[in-house]
């Protein structure tokens, strides 16, 4: 029997990186008990500090009240003990590797009820592929947030072949309770946004490879055309390695169609450790 929306009280987020901490933050702000887990204690402490700064900035800008900030912090639990991951909804926000996501959900399934919703923040791996190795695959659903998760409004709700429609419905209601604009999507490569937006990145990188102009020139042109952020500034924000990983997955999913070919420019940046804002240097320096 699928979980009812009003039965959701506790949300566990696995992965305390940029996406995970943002999801935990908005979950606590929405009034849920929020558990943020990571195997790395140093990453946990870093995430806690960032959430505190994000909430303080929200207060400063008048978007969050002091009372709401205090209440949210009181509802947050930070842990590196996977035995703490007992919740009504578990959201994974880890590396884009199928075997890692499946292992996480198998471990979570072993200590949770059969109706606990297992939501993946994957941006490119098919939900059906993740779910097929998980007990009760009908409760596995895609819940794809966008970076930074505490600011960006869109969330894609993706149903795999086995996903119970009720689970998708409850997950959409949860996304809306978190203050998001939720859109249902089929389990197709890249879902909606990454399929459409991939060429925003790929074609911009081709312009760079062909030396038509430099990265700053592309950003200036597209920003002057109405885009809030140029593709290279956006890649630095997302993480060049993450962006490359998504493109690689799309390339494979579309049978190596050349229009999705990953860029040598991105690969060179990754090899040099220039991953964007998180490393202090990407296409720009921070």
C-alpha positions in Angstrom: 0.0 0.0 0.0 1.5 3.4 -1.1 2.3 6.1 1.4 -0.2 8.9 1.8 1.1 12.5 1.5 -0.1 13.3 5.0 2.0 10.4 6.4 5.3 12.1 5.5 7.0 13.5 8.5 10.7 12.6 8.1 12.9 13.0 5.0 16.4 11.6 4.7 18.8 13.0 2.1 21.8 10.9 1.1 24.8 12.9 -0.1 25.8 16.2 1.5 27.1 17.9 -1.6 25.6 21.0 -3.1 22.4 19.3 -4.2 21.9 17.2 -1.1 22.4 20.1 1.4 20.0 22.3 -0.5 17.3 19.6 -0.5 17.7 19.0 3.2 17.5 22.7 3.8 14.2 23.2 2.0 12.8 20.1 3.7 13.5 21.5 7.1 12.1 24.9 6.1 8.9 23.2 5.0 8.5 21.7 8.5 9.8 18.2 8.0 12.3 16.4 10.1 15.3 16.3 7.8 18.3 14.0 8.1 21.4 14.8 6.0 23.7 11.9 5.5 27.2 11.5 4.1 30.0 9.0 4.5 32.5 11.9 4.9 32.3 13.6 8.3 34.2 16.6 6.9 31.6 17.0 4.1 28.9 16.9 6.7 30.4 19.7 8.7 30.9 21.7 5.5 27.2 21.2 4.6 26.0 22.3 8.0 28.0 25.5 7.7 26.7 26.2 4.2 23.1 25.6 5.3 23.5 28.0 8.2 25.0 30.6 5.9 22.2 30.1 3.3 19.5 30.6 6.0 21.3 33.6 7.4 21.4 35.1 3.9 17.7 34.4 3.6 17.0 36.3 6.8 19.1 39.2 5.6 17.2 39.4 2.3 13.9 39.2 4.1 13.0 35.8 2.4 13.2 33.8 5.6 12.1 34.9 9.1 14.4 34.5 12.1 11.8 32.2 13.6 11.7 30.0 10.5 15.5 29.8 10.4 15.6 28.7 14.0 12.8 26.2 13.5 14.5 24.8 10.4 17.9 24.3 12.1 16.2 22.5 15.0 14.7 20.0 12.5 18.0 19.2 10.8 20.1 16.2 11.8 23.5 15.6 10.3 25.0 12.1 10.4 27.5 9.7 8.9 25.8 6.7 10.4 23.6 4.9 7.8 21.6 3.3 10.6 20.0 6.8 11.0 18.5 6.7 7.6 15.0 5.6 8.7 12.4 7.9 7.1 9.2 8.2 5.1 11.0 9.5 2.1 14.6 8.9 1.2 16.2 11.1 -1.5 19.6 10.2 -2.9 21.7 13.0 -4.3 25.0 11.2 -5.0 27.4 10.6 -7.9 25.8 9.7 -11.2 26.7 6.0 -11.1 24.1 3.3 -11.4 25.7 0.8 -9.1 26.2 3.4 -6.4 22.6 4.5 -6.5 21.3 0.9 -6.4 23.6 0.0 -3.5 22.3 3.0 -1.5 18.6 2.1 -2.1 19.2 -1.6 -1.3 20.8 -0.6 2.1 17.9 1.9 2.7 15.3 -0.7 1.8 16.8 -3.1 4.3 16.1 -0.8 7.3 12.9 0.9 6.1 9.2 0.0 5.6 8.2 -1.3 2.2 6.1 1.8 1.6 9.1 4.2 2.2 9.5 6.3 -1.0 12.9 6.0 -2.6 13.5 9.1 -4.7 16.5 9.5 -6.9 17.8 12.9 -7.9 19.5 11.5 -11.0 19.6 13.8 -14.0 20.3 11.1 -16.6 20.1 7.5 -15.4 16.8 5.7 -16.3 14.6 5.3 -13.2 13.5 1.8 -14.4 17.2 0.8 -14.5 17.8 1.9 -10.9 14.5 0.4 -9.7 14.9 -3.1 -11.2 17.5 -4.2 -8.5 15.5 -2.7 -5.6 12.9 -4.5 -3.4 9.4 -3.1 -4.0 10.5 -1.2 -7.1 7.1 0.4 -7.3 8.2 2.9 -4.6 11.2 4.1 -6.6 10.7 7.5 -8.4 12.7 10.2 -9.9 12.7 13.6 -8.1 15.1 15.7 -10.1 16.0 19.0 -8.5 18.1 21.7 -10.2 21.1 23.4 -8.8 21.1 25.3 -6.4 18.2 23.2 -5.0 17.2 25.8 -2.4 16.7 28.4 -5.1 15.7 26.8 -8.4 12.0 26.2 -8.6 11.7 23.3 -11.0 11.5 19.7 -10.0 11.0 16.8 -12.5 8.9 13.9 -11.2 9.9 10.8 -13.3 8.0 7.6 -13.3 9.8 4.4 -14.2 8.2 1.3 -15.7 7.4 0.0 -12.2 6.6 3.2 -10.4 3.2 3.2 -8.7 1.2 6.2 -10.0 0.3 7.0 -6.3 4.0 7.3 -5.5 4.5 9.7 -8.3 1.4 11.7 -7.2 2.6 11.9 -3.5 6.1 12.8 -4.6 4.8 15.7 -6.7 2.7 16.9 -3.8 5.9 16.8 -1.6 7.8 18.8 -4.2 5.1 21.5 -4.2 5.1 21.5 -0.4 8.8 22.3 -0.6 8.0 25.3 -2.7 8.8 23.9 -6.1 7.1 23.8 -9.5 6.7 20.1 -10.1 6.4 18.6 -13.6 5.7 15.0 -14.5 8.0 13.4 -17.0 8.4 10.0 -18.7 11.5 7.9 -18.1 13.2 9.0 -21.3 16.9 9.9 -21.7 17.6 13.2 -20.1 13.9 13.5 -19.1 12.8 17.0 -20.2 15.3 19.7 -19.1 18.6 17.9 -19.7 17.5 16.7 -23.1 16.6 20.3 -24.2 19.4 22.1 -22.3 22.2 19.7 -23.3 22.7 21.6 -26.5 23.0 24.9 -24.6 26.2 23.4 -23.2 27.3 21.1 -26.1 27.0 23.7 -28.8 28.7 26.4 -26.7 31.6 24.0 -26.1 31.8 23.3 -29.9 32.1 27.1 -30.5 35.0 27.1 -28.0 36.6 24.0 -29.6 36.4 25.7 -33.0 37.8 28.9 -31.6 34.9 31.0 -32.9 35.2 33.1 -29.7 36.3 32.6 -26.1 34.1 31.3 -23.2 33.5 34.8 -21.9 32.3 35.9 -25.3 29.8 33.1 -25.5 28.5 34.0 -22.0 28.2 37.7 -22.8 26.3 37.1 -26.0 23.8 34.6 -24.5 23.3 36.8 -21.4 22.6 39.8 -23.6 20.1 37.6 -25.5 18.1 37.1 -22.3 19.7 34.2 -20.6 20.2 34.8 -16.9 23.6 33.0 -16.9 25.8 32.0 -19.8 26.7 28.3 -20.4 30.2 28.5 -19.0 29.2 30.3 -15.9 26.5 27.8 -15.4 28.9 24.8 -15.9 31.1 26.3 -13.2 28.1 26.6 -10.9 26.9 23.0 -11.6 30.4 21.5 -11.6 32.2 20.8 -14.9 32.6 17.1 -13.9 28.9 16.8 -13.2 27.9 18.4 -16.4 30.4 16.2 -18.3 28.9 13.1 -16.6 25.4 14.0 -17.6 26.4 14.6 -21.2 28.3 11.3 -21.3 25.2 9.5 -20.1 23.0 11.2 -22.7 25.5 10.4 -25.4 25.3 6.7 -24.5 21.5 6.7 -24.1 21.1 8.1 -27.5 23.3 5.5 -29.1 26.3 7.8 -29.4 24.5 10.4 -31.6 27.2 12.9 -32.4 24.9 15.8 -31.3 25.4 14.7 -27.7 29.2 14.1 -27.9 31.0 15.1 -24.7 33.6 17.9 -25.1 37.4 17.5 -25.0 37.5 21.0 -23.5 35.5 19.8 -20.5 37.6 16.6 -20.2 40.8 18.6 -20.1 39.4 20.8 -17.3 38.4 17.8 -15.3 41.9 16.2 -15.8 43.4 19.4 -14.4 41.1 19.4 -11.4 39.4 22.6 -12.6 35.8 21.7 -11.8 34.3 25.2 -11.3 33.2 27.0 -8.2 33.7 24.0 -5.9 37.4 23.8 -6.8 38.0 27.5 -7.0 38.7 27.4 -10.8 36.8 26.3 -13.9 36.3 28.4 -16.9 36.6 31.3 -14.5 38.5 31.8 -11.2 36.8 32.2 -7.9 
